């Protein structure tokens, strides 16, 4: 069975709509800032560990050093 160009267009548009209907555009979500109750994940010694935001310092130029992360994740 051959499809006309219009039938192909309608089919493709329908498939794309079906895919995009269930998607969330994360770029449009409001940005959340971590608070004192938030724990951030880090990998340390090949294990996933967490550090409460309250234990993390401001970092140098906004970036955390390895020493700061090690200090925050030792508890």
N, C-alpha and C positions, 0 to 999 in steps of 0.2 A: 504494500500500500504506500503510495507516494503522498507526501504532504505538500500543500502549497506553501508559498513563502509566508502568507498571512497565518496559516495554521502553525507553522514552525515558530513564528514570532509570538503568537498567543501562548503556545506551549512553553517556550523559553521564559517569557515574562511571568507566567504562572508558577514555574519552578523557582525562579528567582524570588518572587514574592513569598512563596512558601518557606524558603530558606531564611529570608530576612525578617519575616514576621516574628520568629522566635529569638532573634538576636537582640542583644543589648549593646548600644553604642557607648562604650565605657568612656570615650572622650567627652561625652556630654553629661556625665554624672558629676554631681558636686564633689569638689575635692575635700577630703577629710584630713584634718591634722591630728597626729597622734597626741593622746593626752596622758596624764599620769597613770591611768589604769591600763594602758596599752603595753603589750609585750611585743618586741620585734624579734624575728628569727635571725639567727646567725649559724654558720657552720664552723664548729671548733673541734679539732682533733677527729675529723670525719664523722662528727655527730651533729645533729640539729639541736641547738640550744636556744634559749630565749633570754632576753634582757629587758627588764622593765624600762620604759622610756625615762622614768625618774632617775635611773642610775646612769644614763648616758649623758655625757657632757655635751657642750656645744660643738666640740671638735675644732680642729684648726681649719679656718676658712670654710666652716660648715661641714667639713668631712671628718669622720671619726678615724682615729689611728688604730692600728692593730692593738697597741697597748691599752687604749681606752676601751675597746671591745673586750679584750681579755679581762680587764678589771670589772667591767659590767656583767660579764657572764660567769664569773667564778662562784657566784652564790647559788 
